Amino acid sequence: MTEQTPQHQHDSVQVAFLEKELRYISGIIKQKGREILSNYTITPPQFVALQWLFEHGDMTIGDLSTKMYLAFSTTTDLVDRMEKNELVLRVRDESDRRVVRIHLLKEGERIIEEVIQKRQVYLQDILSDFDAPAVQQLSVLLKKLHVEMKQN
């Protein structure tokens, strides 16, 4: 017999508060990200595509479409523009020539690294009034929330 973790029912007012705060935080992060991106020649959807490729390696357009919740044709247009700007390259799979993977090029990688670095500087500034234990606790709780969300 396996032991199950108890299900906790939390106060609906507290849950509503958390949802609202997370929504507001998400909106601020998205807005700040767009401000940072305005200094680059890529659009927010291109940034998301580059991020997927940066974090997970080469992907097919189908895989990228699924990850980004976009239509195949929309993703194809996105990749066309990124390829024209030399951010990515279409590469035929060695083992199955029918499969084409999208490969992140150096310029795409450079942009992703720069933008992420600027976002981290922004977060560092925001966290400057938090003491180390508070940042550690926030990290632990956000990781736990992320793990739970991925499992559901």
C-alpha positions in Angstrom: 0.0 0.0 0.0 1.4 3.4 -1.0 1.2 6.3 1.4 -0.5 9.3 -0.2 0.2 12.9 0.7 -2.7 14.7 2.3 -4.6 17.2 0.2 -4.9 20.6 1.8 -7.8 22.9 1.3 -6.6 26.4 1.5 -8.6 29.5 2.3 -10.3 30.7 -0.9 -9.5 34.3 -0.1 -5.8 33.4 0.3 -5.8 31.4 -3.0 -7.5 34.4 -4.8 -4.8 36.7 -3.4 -2.0 34.4 -4.6 -3.6 34.0 -8.1 -3.9 37.8 -8.4 -0.3 38.5 -7.2 1.1 35.8 -9.6 -0.9 37.3 -12.5 0.4 40.8 -11.7 4.0 39.6 -11.3 3.7 37.7 -14.6 2.4 40.8 -16.3 5.2 42.9 -15.0 7.9 40.4 -16.0 6.3 40.2 -19.5 6.3 44.0 -19.8 9.9 44.3 -18.6 10.9 41.6 -21.0 9.3 43.5 -23.9 11.0 46.7 -22.9 14.4 44.9 -23.0 13.5 43.3 -26.3 12.7 46.7 -27.8 16.4 47.2 -28.1 16.8 44.1 -30.4 15.5 43.3 -33.8 13.4 40.3 -32.7 9.7 40.1 -31.7 8.4 38.6 -28.4 7.3 35.4 -30.2 10.7 35.1 -31.8 12.3 35.5 -28.4 10.1 32.7 -27.0 11.1 30.4 -30.0 14.8 31.2 -29.5 14.5 30.5 -25.8 13.0 27.0 -26.5 15.9 26.2 -28.9 18.4 27.6 -26.4 17.1 25.5 -23.5 16.2 22.3 -25.4 18.4 22.2 -28.5 17.4 21.6 -32.1 13.7 21.0 -32.7 11.3 20.4 -35.6 8.8 23.1 -36.5 6.1 20.7 -35.2 7.8 20.4 -31.8 8.3 24.2 -31.7 4.6 24.8 -32.7 3.5 22.5 -29.9 5.7 24.1 -27.2 4.6 27.6 -28.2 0.9 26.8 -28.7 1.1 28.2 -32.2 -0.3 26.9 -35.5 2.3 25.1 -37.7 2.0 27.8 -40.4 2.5 30.6 -37.9 5.7 28.8 -36.6 6.9 28.3 -40.1 6.6 32.1 -40.8 8.3 32.8 -37.5 11.2 30.5 -38.4 11.4 32.0 -41.9 11.9 35.4 -40.5 14.5 34.2 -37.9 16.4 32.3 -40.6 16.4 35.4 -42.8 17.9 37.3 -39.9 20.5 34.6 -39.4 19.3 33.6 -35.9 18.4 30.0 -36.8 19.2 27.5 -39.6 17.1 24.7 -40.9 19.1 21.5 -40.9 18.2 18.1 -42.3 18.3 15.2 -39.9 21.3 12.9 -40.7 19.4 9.7 -39.9 16.1 10.7 -41.6 16.5 13.2 -44.4 12.7 14.0 -44.4 13.1 15.5 -40.9 14.2 19.2 -40.7 15.4 20.6 -37.4 15.7 24.2 -36.4 19.2 25.0 -35.2 20.1 28.0 -33.1 22.9 30.0 -34.6 25.5 32.1 -32.7 23.6 35.4 -33.1 20.4 33.9 -31.8 22.3 32.5 -28.8 24.0 35.8 -28.2 20.6 37.7 -28.1 19.1 35.1 -25.8 22.1 35.3 -23.4 22.1 39.1 -23.4 18.3 39.4 -22.8 18.3 36.8 -20.0 21.3 38.6 -18.4 19.4 41.9 -18.5 16.3 40.3 -17.0 18.5 38.9 -14.2 20.0 42.3 -13.5 16.4 43.7 -13.3 15.4 40.9 -10.8 18.7 41.5 -8.8 17.6 45.2 -8.5 14.1 44.2 -7.4 15.5 41.7 -4.8 18.0 44.2 -3.3 15.7 45.0 -0.4 15.2 41.2 0.4 17.6 39.6 2.9 19.3 36.3 1.9 17.0 34.0 3.9 13.9 35.6 2.2 15.4 35.1 -1.3 16.3 31.5 -0.3 12.7 30.9 0.9 11.2 32.5 -2.2 13.4 30.3 -4.3 12.4 27.1 -2.5 8.7 28.0 -2.7 8.7 29.0 -6.4 10.6 25.7 -7.2 7.9 23.7 -5.3 5.1 25.6 -7.1 6.8 25.0 -10.5 7.2 21.3 -9.8 3.6 20.9 -8.7 2.3 22.8 -11.8 4.4 20.7 -14.2 3.0 17.5 -12.5 -0.6 18.6 -12.9 
